């Protein structure tokens, strides 16, 4: 399946490359049908044309067209609870009988109660460490299946739809638009990399090797005479805040020219992208649509957008007003 997807991607890129020689601006505008015409959409199109025009001083070679995207709140919804935390709560609850010592841990109590303010105060790291212990001893294949099964059977509490249905249609169009212009798209998330790699290709057409996230420990061993990777009860790398540029450097080895986030956890990733030479694009999704999605920013316990919003306004970064800029939020709208 992966091989077929890669062949399909290469075929589409080759076909589009020919058409772009004749009518790039018109094609570009039609490639983002869920984006309303306006400054935000035009800023995206202008940037892409600027870095792909071989006659322009701002031209960037295809190998250097790296685009990075946060996941939660940027590519799919994150309210009222990070989606991976729902999965984590179910995994930890199932393992709790084997760990009576958890009963006194504040992160366990907060996760079981889905107490968002308490979880945000505690921080992501202790919660992820708790999940690492809960899933230790599983093979990576078993863990992948647990994620796949959970996504298939679970439903979002507000929309009563699979969580993967809550991917933003405008952002999926943007990913495809960049890909057709020979960008390489990467997901850079504070969430667990194992969780996203299972479904990133199905939902975003981003292969697992282009997913960067928080990393848990694994080890090689033989089980029933077969080589397997076993999950360990520890977290090796937290890919959030200042960890995001580090994760990008470790995995890609160069600065992106295009970056999109939605919260203060993405600020350092945007700053590092902006610090590179040449033309750069930095974008933020601002959640302003309380009817079709949610409206929140500076005081939210989930996806707080405060310092990053100030930085965007001060530096002229593109801020997406979800209510004004998106004609639709989800494919099912």
N, C-alpha and C positions, 0 to 999 in steps of 0.2 A: 504493500500500500504506500509506504514511504517513497519507494522507487518510482511508482506511477505518479505520485503527487509532484515529485521533483521534475519528471519529464513534462508533465502538464504545465508546470510553472515556466520551464524553459521554452516550451512551444508558444505559450501566450506572450511571453516577453519578446520573443523573436517576431511574432506577428504584430504586436503593438509597436515595436521599434520601427518597422517599415511604415506604419500609418503615421507615426509621430513626425516622420520626415516631411509630411505634407500638411498636417493640421494639428499641431500640438495644443495651441491655446483652446480651440473649440473642444477637442477631445478631453482636455484636462477639466474643463468646466463641467462636462457631462459625466465625468467619473465620480463626482461627489453629489449625487442627486438628493441625499438626505441632509445636505448642508444648504441653508438658505443663502441666497446671494447677498453679499455684504462684505465689509472689510476683513472679517476673519477668514472667510473662504478665499477671498482674493489674495490675502497674505500668504496662505498656503500655496496656492497656485503660482503666485509670483516667485516664491522661493524655489519651487521645484523647477520652473522654467529657467530661472537664473543659473541654477547649478547644473542643468542638463544641456544648455545651449553651448555647443562646441565653439561658437564664435564669440562668446561672452568672456570677459575677464574673470567672471565669477564661476566659470566652469569647474566642476569637480569630477574627477575620474570615477567611474562606477565602483571601483574597488574601495574608494574612500567615502562612498555614500552610505554611511552607517546611521541608522535611526533607532532610537531607544524609547521604549514606552513603559511606564509604570503600568501595573495591571489593575489593582483594586481602586475603583473610582475614576480610572482613566480609560480602561478598555471595557470594564463591566461595572455594575453597581456594587456598592459596599455597605449599604444601609439595610436594616438597622444594626447589622453585625457583620463584620468581615466574613465572607462566605466560608473561607477556610476554617474560621473559628467554629462554625456550626459543625463542620466535619470533625474538627479536633475535639469538640465537646462530646460527640458521639463516641469517638475512639477512646477518650479518657474515661468516660462513663463505663464503657464495656470492660476496661482494664482495672477499674477501681477496686473490685473485690479482692484482687491479688495484691493491692497496695493500701492496706489500712493506714499507713503512715501519711497518706495524702490528706486525710480528713482535717488535719490541722494547718494545711498549707493555704495561705490566702489566695494564691493563684488557682488552686483547685476549687475552692469555694466560689470564687468569682466566676470561673468558667462554667461551673454547674448551674449557677444562678443567672448566667448571661448578664452579669452586672458590668455594663460597658464602662462607666466611670471608674469602677474599681480596677478593671483590667487595664485601662489606659494608664492609671496611676502606677500599677505594678510594673507595666512595661511588657513588650512583646517577648523578650528573651526568656523569662521564667516560664511563660506559657508554652513556648516552643520546646523548652527543655523538658517540660512535663510530657508533652506529646512524644518526644524522642524516647522517653522511658516507657511510655505506654505501648509503643510500637516496636520496642527493641526485641530482637530475636526473630522477627519476621524477615523473610527474604524480600528483596526488592520487587520481585514478581508478585508476591502475595500482597505487598503494600499497594502496588499499582492496581491490582484487581479490587482491593478494598476501596480505593478512590473512585475507580470506574463504576463500581456497584453503587456507591453512595450518590454519585452524580446522577445515575440513572433513576434511582428510586426517590431521592429527596426532592422537596419542593420548597420554593421560596414562600415565607409566611404571608407576604402581602399579595403577590401575583399568582400564587399557586401554579407555578411553572418551574421546570427544571432551571437550576441556577445558570446553566450555560445559555439559556434563552435570554438572560439579562445582559448579554454583551451588547454594547452600543453599536447600532447600525452605522452611524456616521463614522465612527472610528474604524470599523471593519472596512468601510469604503476607503478611508484614508490609508490604511495598511495596504490595500490592494493597489491604490493609486501610486503609492511610493514604490511598491514592488514592480509595477509595470514600467517605472522609470529607473529601474535597476538599482534601487536601494536595497540594503539588507536590513530587515526589521528584527529587532531583538526585544524581548520582554525583560525588564529589570524590576524585580518586585521584592518587597520585604517578606512576602510569603514564601513558604517552602517550595524549593525548586521541584521536588518530587511530585508535589500536588499539581503543579501547573503543567509539567511535561506530559502528563497522561492525556490531556485534552487540548493542549494549545494548538496542535495541528488541525484538529477537527473544527475548532471554533474560529481561530484566527488565520489558519494556514501558515503558522509559524512552527517549524520543526523543533523537536525537543532540544537539539544542540544549540538553539538560539534563545534558550530560556535561562536567565540568570536570576538566582534567588538565594534565600537562606538555605544553607547546606547542613544536613545532618550527617553523622558519622556512619560509615559502612565498613565492613571487612569481608575479605574473601575467605571462604572455607568450602569444604566438601560436605554435602548433605545427601544421604542415601546414594553415595557414590557419584554424585553430580556436582560440578562446580557452581556455587551460588554466591551472591552478595547478601550479607546479613546486616540488618539495621542495628546500629549501636545506640545505647542510651545517652547520647550526647549531641550537642550542636557544635559544628565546627566553624561556621561563618554566618554572621547576621548581615544580610544585605538590605540595610535600611539607612536613611539619612546619609551620613558621611561614608557609610559602607557601600553605597551604590557606585560612586566613581571607582572605588577599589575593585568591586566586583566586575565592573565593565573592563577595567584595565587587565585584570587577571584573565578574563574570558575572551576578550576581543583584541586587546593590545593596542588600541588607538582610541582617540577621542571621537565621539559621534559628531555629526554636523546637524542632527535633528533630534530633538528630545521633547517628550510630552509627559507631563505629570498632572497631579491634581491637589497635592497637599504639601505641607511643610517637610514631609519625609522625602520629597523629591527635589528639594531646593538645591542640595549640593550637586545632584546629577545635572540639573539645569545650569548651575554656575560653572561646572566643569566643561559642559558643552559650549557655553558662551565664551569661555576663555581661549578656545582654539583659534587658529588663524583662518582668515577668509570668512565668507558668508555663513551665518549660523541661524538656525530656527529653534526658538524655545517657546513651548506652548503649555498652557494650563487649562484644564477643564474646570470651569467654575459652576458648581451645582446650584442653579437658580430656579429650577422648575419643580415646584412642590406638588403639582398636579400629575405630571407624567412620570416624575421620579422623586427627588427630594430637593429641598433648598437648605443649604448649610455652608458655613465657611469658618469664620474666625473662632467661634466658641464650640464647635462640634467636638464630641469625644471620638468620633470616627472621621478620618480624613480631614483633620483640621487644616484650614488654609488661611494662614495669617502672615507669617514672615515671607513666605513664597509669593503671596499676592502683592505685598509691598514691594518686593524685589522686581516682580513683573511690571508693575506700574512705573517704578523708578527707571527701569532699563528698557522699556519699550517692548517687552516680550508679548506674545499674542495670548490673550485670555479669551477662551471660548465661553460665551454666555449661553448656557445650555438652552434656556427658554427662548432666546432670540435667534440663536445661530443654527439650531437643529430643527429641521422640519419634522423629523421623527426621532425618537430616542431608541426604541427597540424595533426589530424586524416585525414584531407582531402588532405594533401600534396601528 
